Amino acid sequence: MLQEKLQAIVLSSSDYGESDRIATLFTLEHGRIKGFARGARNSRKRFGPALETFARINLQLLRKDGLSSLKQADVITLYSGIRGELSSIAHALYACELVESITPEGHPVPRLYRLLTTYLERLDSGAGNPEDRRMFEINLLNILGYRPLLEKCSRCGADFGERGALIQSGGELACRICAATGFPMPIQALRELRSCLSTGRFGLVRFTADGILPVGRLLDDVIVSHTGRKLKSLDFLRQTSQM
């Protein structure tokens, strides 16, 4: 078994026993994996702070099915700007938990790795906000093939036109002919969501006051339908947004 060198973002980590740690990592080369770091809490030389959540690291490991053996990790960045701002911490934890919950194990998704890195860099430069969060989510769903159909009715295939759409269970979008009820999704909000898919830069798309609520409702429904549960970090995220 050969020792590999990987680039990774720490999605979560926890203490194990008296001196070990178990970490879930999102790697550029192999996607999401889980690793066991023997003696990590006592070894500043081999690991130091590298296994802190949302740290970006260079990693050496013996990769195995289930639980890889972590040998050494060196910090690329700890995103100190994030760690100094409560709102940014909440958004970063949410992004990492979402990636951990929704990605398949052991399958590389380099586009998603780059998206997560770009989002963490954005959070590192300023406080988290709902618009950046929603842009991250729709691009994540798009990369994984989970994005709802934003251009046409999912049932009849007709264009939504100026009347917009209605949000159905699980984040489906239907036209007003196919669906009698549902949460309204204005056409402008759909245009703003589509704009998020055409740019790789955070901060360029601005949601209208009438658009951010239905966009959030849609994305929340889609994410729950694929993760199967409410993410634990959401409560912390909502608390910080009310401060």
N, C-alpha and C positions, 0 to 999 in steps of 0.2 A: 504494500500500500504506500503510495507516494504522498509526500507532504505537499500541499498546494498553497499558493499565495493568492489571496483574493482581496478584492475591495468590497467593503460592506458598510451598511448603516445598521446600528443596533436598534432593533424595534422594541425589545424589552429584555430585562434580565432580572434574575432573582438569586438570592443566596441559597446555597445548598450545603448542609452540614456545617462544619466549623470554619472551613476555609475556601470552599469551592463556590463556583457560580455556574448557572445555566443561562444561556443567552439565546434569544431568537434574533436572527440576523437576516437582512435582506441584501444579498450579494449581487454584484454586477454579473458574475459569471454563472451562478447556479440558482438565482432567485432566492426564495425563502428557505432557510435551513435553521436547525437548532444545534447548539454546541455546548459541550461540557468543558469548563475551564478549571482543571484541577489546581488547587492552591492559589487561585486568582486573587483572593482577598489578602493573601500574605506576600504576594510577589509584585512589588512595584516595578521591577525590571522587566518582567514578561508581559504585564498587562497594565499596571498603573490605573488611570481613569478610563481606559479605552473601552470598557464594557458598560459605561453609563448610557442610559437610554438616549437615543437620537444622535449619539456620537458617530462620526464618520471615520473609518479606520482602515488600515492595511492589516491583513490577517493571515496567519499561517495556521493550517489545520490539517488533520487527517480526516478526510471526508468519509462518512459512513451513512448508511441508511438509518434514519431515526435520530441518532444523536452523534454528531461528529465530535472529534477530540480537538479542542482549541489549544494550540501550543504557544502562540505569542501574538500580541496585537499592538500596533503602534498607531497613535492618534494622528489623523489627518487634520481634523478640526473637531472641537467640542461644541462649536456654535455658542460661544460665550455671550454673544448678543441676545440669543434666545433665553439663556439661563438667567439673565438679568431683568426680564420682563415677564410678569405673570401671564399676561394674555398670550404672548408668544410661546411660553411653555405649554399652555393648554392646547394651542393649535398644533404644536409639534407632537405632543403626546397623542392627540387625536389622529393625526396623519399616520403616525407609526402604528397605532392600534388598527386603523382601517386597513393598511397594507398587510399587516399580520393576519387579519381576520378574513380577507377577501382573496388573497393570492394562493395559488396551489403550491404545495411544497416541492422543492427541487426542480422547478421549471424556470429557466432564466427569462426575465422580462426586462431587457436593458432599457427600453423606452420608459418604463415605469421607474426604474432606478434613477434615470436622469431627471424625470419629473419630480420625484421625491427630493432629490438633491437640490434641484432648483427652488423648490418650495421652501426647504429648510434655509437655503441661502437668503431667500426673500424675508423669511421670519427673522433671520439673524440681523437684518438691516433695519427692522422696525416692528412695531406691534402687529399681532395678527388681526385680521379683519374678516368679516363674513364674505366679502367679494372674492378675496384670494382663496378662502376655503372652498367656495363653490366652484371656482375655476379649477382648483386641484381635483375636486371630486369628479367633475364632468370629464376631465381629461383622463383620470384614472379609469373611469367606467368605459371610456372610449377605447383605451389601450387594451383593456381586458375583454372587450367585446360585449360588455354589459350595458352599453349606452342605450337609453330609450330613443325611439324614432322621433326626431325633432322636426322633420320637414313635412311629414304626411301622417294621416290617421293610421294607427296600427291595425285597424279593423278593415277599412274599405280602401285605403290607399289614396284617398282624396287629399289635396292640399288643404291646409287649415284656413288659408285666406286671412282676411282681416279680423275675423271673429275669434281667432285663437283656438284653443283646445280645452278639454276638460281632463283633469288628472283622475285616473281610475286606480283601483287597488293594485299595489305592487309597482306603482310608478308608470303605468301604461298611459299613453296620451291618445285620446280619441276625439273625433270631431263631434260637433253638436247634433249631427244627424244620427250617428251611431250610438251616442250616449245621451241619456236624458238628464243625468245628474253627474256631479263631480266637482272638484275644486277648480275654479277657472284659472286658466293659464293664458294671459294676454299674449298677443302676437309679438309685441315688443320684447317681452321677456324671453320668448323663444328665439328671437333674433339675437338677443344679448348672449344667450347660452351658446348659440351656434358660433358667435364671434369668439367665444372662449376656445373653440376647437381650431380656429384659424390662426392663432398667435401662440407662440411659445413663451411669451413674456407676461409675467404677472404685473398687474397695475394698469394695463392698457384698456381693459374692459370695465366699464362702469354700469352697474345695474341701477335702473330707476327705482324710486321708492315703491312703486306699484309692482315692480318685477322681482325684487329680492325675496319676498315672502313666498310666492308660488314656486319660484326656482328652488328655494330651500325645501319646500314641501315635496316637490317632485324628487329631488335628489335623495332626501331622507328616506322616502318610500322605496326607491330603487335599491339603495344600499342595504336596508333592512331585509329586502326580499332576497338578497344574495348572501348576506352574512348570517341571516337567520336569528339575529338577536340585536338588542340595543347595545352599543359599545359603552364600556364602563367610563371612558374618558369624556363622554358627552356631558355628564353632570358637572364635572369640573369646568368644561368649556363654557357651559351656560352660566355658571356662577361668575366666572371672570368677565363675561360679556355684560353682566348686570352691575359690575362695580364702577 
